[in-house]
Amino acid sequence: MKIRLDRLGDEPYTWRETLEVVPATLNRPELEALGSIACQGRITQRKMAGAKPGFWFRANLEYEQTLACTRCLQPVSHPTSADVELLILVGEAASQASETAQSGKERQLDQEELAVHHLSEPLLETEDLLVEQLQLSVPMKLICREQCAGLCVTCGANLNEGACSCEQAVDPRWTALAALRGSDGRQQDD
């Protein structure tokens, strides 16, 4: 959705939209499927004495994403809710902030600067901001359940479906410890 920020009045601007995003566009190979993204948002003018003019952008995303379990590679549906909150700076305010950031001098960013989006003209494309948030909301690791046994490292069988026929190789570094154990797996008494 495109929103003309220069046409917004003093009243907050609210909208609802549904996005369809192809998972491949997010460049996250672990993401197998992405459901429809229900988005509702609000834009208000930033009116603070001494602050650069801008707009507060707040949105909530609700959707379901399907990822591969990091242990067994089976698909896992994961309902997701994400909140987006940004300050949007337009034109001169944006270029001044950008010049300060690119001056080459090291400085500490304050919390406000971490969530700032710069526009050269007062036309906001909401999809770009929301797709960026989708990328950030893909979990690094997701497992289907806490007791997931994963895959056999030798044959690749899913161990959640049963044991495989591979012989369990014993690491030779553990043979001395195995000698201390009896045939029932308990430590031998001296």
C-alpha positions as CSV (number, residue, x, y, z in Angstrom):
1,M,0.0,0.0,0.0
2,K,1.3,3.5,-0.8
3,I,0.5,6.3,1.6
4,R,1.1,10.0,0.8
5,L,2.5,11.4,4.1
6,D,2.1,15.0,2.9
7,R,-1.6,14.5,2.7
8,L,-2.1,13.3,6.3
9,G,-3.8,15.6,8.6
10,D,-3.6,15.9,12.4
11,E,-5.8,12.9,12.9
12,P,-4.1,9.5,13.0
13,Y,-4.3,7.5,9.7
14,T,-5.2,3.9,10.2
15,W,-5.3,1.1,7.6
16,R,-5.7,-2.6,7.2
17,E,-4.3,-4.7,4.5
18,T,-3.5,-8.4,3.7
19,L,-0.2,-9.2,2.1
20,E,0.8,-12.2,0.1
21,V,4.5,-12.7,0.1
22,V,6.4,-15.4,-1.6
23,P,8.8,-17.1,0.9
24,A,11.7,-17.0,-1.6
25,T,11.7,-13.2,-1.5
26,L,12.7,-13.2,2.2
27,N,15.9,-15.1,1.3
28,R,15.5,-17.4,4.3
29,P,15.9,-21.0,3.0
30,E,14.5,-22.6,6.2
31,L,11.1,-20.9,5.5
32,E,9.0,-23.3,3.6
33,A,5.6,-21.5,3.4
34,L,4.1,-18.2,4.5
35,G,0.4,-17.7,5.0
36,S,-1.5,-14.5,4.3
37,I,-0.2,-11.6,6.4
38,A,-3.0,-9.6,8.1
39,C,-1.7,-6.2,8.9
40,Q,-3.2,-3.3,10.7
41,G,-1.4,-0.1,11.2
42,R,-1.5,3.5,12.3
43,I,0.5,6.6,11.3
44,T,0.6,9.8,13.4
45,Q,2.5,13.0,13.0
46,R,5.4,13.5,15.3
47,K,4.9,16.7,17.1
48,M,7.7,17.3,19.7
49,A,9.3,20.6,20.5
50,G,12.9,20.7,19.2
51,A,12.5,17.4,17.3
52,K,12.7,16.9,13.6
53,P,9.3,16.7,11.9
54,G,8.3,13.1,11.1
55,F,5.7,10.4,11.5
56,W,5.3,7.5,13.9
57,F,4.5,4.3,12.1
58,R,3.0,1.4,14.1
59,A,1.7,-1.8,12.7
60,N,0.8,-5.3,13.9
61,L,1.3,-8.4,11.7
62,E,-0.5,-11.7,12.2
63,Y,0.4,-14.7,10.0
64,E,1.5,-18.3,10.0
65,Q,4.9,-19.4,8.8
66,T,6.0,-23.0,8.1
67,L,9.7,-23.9,8.7
68,A,11.7,-27.0,8.7
69,C,12.5,-28.4,12.2
70,T,16.2,-28.0,12.8
71,R,16.5,-31.5,14.1
72,C,14.3,-33.7,11.9
73,L,13.6,-31.4,8.9
74,Q,9.8,-32.0,9.2
75,P,7.6,-29.0,8.5
76,V,6.4,-27.0,11.5
77,S,3.7,-24.4,11.4
78,H,4.4,-21.5,13.6
79,P,1.8,-18.8,14.3
80,T,3.4,-15.4,14.5
81,S,2.5,-12.0,15.7
82,A,4.9,-9.1,15.2
83,D,4.8,-5.4,16.1
84,V,6.5,-2.8,14.0
85,E,7.3,0.7,15.4
86,L,9.3,3.2,13.4
87,L,10.0,6.9,13.1
88,I,9.7,8.0,9.5
89,L,11.7,11.1,8.5
90,V,11.1,12.7,5.1
91,G,13.1,15.1,2.9
92,E,15.4,17.5,4.7
93,A,15.0,15.9,8.1
94,A,15.9,12.5,6.5
95,S,18.9,13.9,4.7
96,Q,20.3,15.6,7.8
97,A,20.0,12.4,9.8
98,S,21.6,10.4,6.9
99,E,24.5,12.9,6.6
100,T,25.1,12.7,10.4
101,A,25.1,8.9,10.2
102,Q,27.5,8.9,7.2
103,S,29.9,11.5,8.5
104,G,32.5,8.8,9.3
105,K,32.8,9.8,13.0
106,E,32.2,7.1,15.5
107,R,29.3,7.7,17.8
108,Q,26.8,5.8,19.9
109,L,23.4,5.4,18.4
110,D,20.5,6.2,20.7
111,Q,17.4,4.0,20.9
112,E,15.4,6.3,18.6
113,E,17.9,6.1,15.8
114,L,17.7,2.3,15.6
115,A,14.1,2.5,14.5
116,V,14.2,5.3,11.9
117,H,13.2,4.9,8.3
118,H,14.4,7.7,5.9
119,L,12.4,8.8,2.8
120,S,13.5,11.2,0.2
121,E,9.9,12.0,-0.8
122,P,6.7,11.8,1.3
123,L,5.5,8.6,-0.3
124,L,5.6,5.6,2.0
125,E,5.4,2.0,0.6
126,T,4.2,-0.1,3.5
127,E,5.0,-3.4,1.9
128,D,8.8,-2.8,2.0
129,L,8.7,-2.1,5.7
130,L,6.6,-5.0,6.4
131,V,8.6,-7.5,4.4
132,E,11.7,-6.4,6.3
133,Q,9.9,-7.2,9.5
134,L,8.9,-10.6,8.2
135,Q,12.6,-11.4,7.6
136,L,13.4,-10.4,11.2
137,S,10.6,-12.6,12.5
138,V,11.8,-15.9,11.1
139,P,13.2,-17.8,14.1
140,M,16.9,-18.9,13.9
141,K,16.1,-22.4,15.1
142,L,12.7,-24.1,15.5
143,I,12.1,-27.6,16.7
144,C,8.9,-29.6,16.2
145,R,8.8,-30.7,19.8
146,E,11.2,-30.7,22.8
147,Q,11.7,-34.5,22.6
148,C,12.5,-34.5,18.8
149,A,15.2,-37.2,18.2
150,G,16.3,-35.7,14.9
151,L,17.9,-37.6,12.0
152,C,20.5,-40.5,12.0
153,V,23.9,-39.0,11.2
154,T,24.7,-42.1,9.1
155,C,21.7,-43.0,7.1
156,G,19.5,-39.9,7.5
157,A,16.5,-41.8,8.9
158,N,14.0,-39.8,11.0
159,L,14.6,-41.2,14.5
160,N,11.1,-39.9,15.6
161,E,9.6,-42.7,13.5
162,G,11.8,-45.4,15.1
163,A,15.3,-46.6,15.4
164,C,17.4,-47.1,12.3
165,S,19.4,-50.2,11.4
166,C,22.8,-48.5,11.6
167,E,25.3,-49.8,14.1
168,Q,26.1,-47.2,16.7
169,A,29.8,-46.5,16.3
170,V,31.6,-46.2,19.7
171,D,34.1,-43.4,19.9
172,P,37.4,-45.0,20.9
173,R,38.1,-42.3,23.4
174,W,35.3,-43.7,25.5
175,T,36.5,-47.4,25.6
176,A,38.3,-46.9,28.9
177,L,35.1,-45.6,30.5
178,A,33.1,-48.4,29.0
179,A,35.4,-50.9,30.6
180,L,34.5,-49.5,34.0
181,R,30.8,-50.3,33.4
182,G,29.3,-53.7,33.7
183,S,27.2,-55.4,31.0
184,D,24.0,-53.8,32.5
185,G,25.4,-50.3,32.0
186,R,25.9,-49.7,35.8
187,Q,29.3,-48.8,37.3
188,Q,31.0,-51.9,38.7
189,D,31.6,-52.0,42.4
190,D,35.2,-52.6,43.6
